[in-house]
């Protein structure tokens, strides 16, 4: 995986930070998409009784907005509480703001909606990290956040 990773320059005087490459990001996206799909099933099961147990029709615009809100809360909560969704954790990536600390709700809101824009442009916002000198996607830059490799956790075991 090191061939797809690159050191990026931080603030003057700061140490170098490794940024995950495109393939690692996409691995995390796929993991999170599978988990989000399961969350959508559960969220649908919760509101289905309010629709008389019937499937939602194409003219019921509430349902897609409901799933969008569920997605926003899903990502926002994980990103503001530890900076890692399960996909990010599995691929050993963490979301931080430009200062290297946890992102706030304003930043994750901007990141969420900018990532939707990145996907709406046929994924070009994600592919951008291949060509960006700091390995950042559009939504990284717009939200002033970045993906990094977290510091290794210290084990409680002593040798």
Residue pairs with C-beta under 8 A, 6 or more apart in sequence:
1 21
1 23
1 24
3 21
4 20
4 21
4 22
4 23
4 24
5 18
5 19
5 20
5 21
5 24
5 135
6 18
6 19
6 21
6 135
7 16
7 17
7 18
7 19
8 16
8 17
8 18
8 19
8 133
8 134
8 135
8 136
9 16
9 134
10 16
10 17
10 100
17 100
17 146
17 148
18 148
18 149
19 129
19 134
19 135
19 136
19 146
19 147
19 148
20 28
20 91
20 93
20 135
20 147
20 148
20 149
21 129
21 130
21 135
22 126
22 127
22 129
22 130
24 91
24 93
25 93
25 126
25 129
25 137
25 147
26 126
27 87
27 90
27 91
28 85
28 87
28 88
28 90
28 91
28 93
29 87
29 126
30 87
31 85
31 86
31 87
31 90
31 91
32 75
32 85
32 86
32 87
32 88
33 87
35 85
35 86
35 87
36 71
36 74
39 70
39 74
40 67
40 70
40 71
43 66
43 67
43 70
44 67
47 63
47 66
51 60
56 63
71 112
72 109
72 112
74 85
75 85
75 108
75 112
76 105
76 108
76 109
76 112
78 84
78 85
78 86
78 88
79 85
79 95
79 103
79 108
79 111
80 102
80 103
80 104
80 105
80 108
82 94
82 102
83 94
83 95
83 96
83 102
83 103
83 150
84 93
84 94
84 95
84 150
88 94
88 95
88 147
92 149
92 150
93 147
93 148
93 149
93 150
94 147
94 148
94 149
94 150
95 103
95 108
95 111
95 145
95 146
95 147
96 102
96 103
96 145
96 146
96 148
97 103
97 104
97 107
97 144
97 145
97 146
98 144
98 145
98 146
100 148
103 111
103 143
103 145
107 143
107 144
107 145
108 143
108 145
110 139
110 142
110 143
110 144
111 139
111 140
111 142
111 143
111 145
114 125
114 138
114 139
114 142
114 143
115 125
115 137
115 139
117 125
117 138
117 139
118 124
118 125
118 126
118 128
118 137
118 138
118 139
119 125
119 126
124 138
125 137
125 138
125 139
126 137
126 138
128 136
128 137
128 138
129 135
129 136
129 137
129 140
134 146
136 146
139 145
140 146
140 147
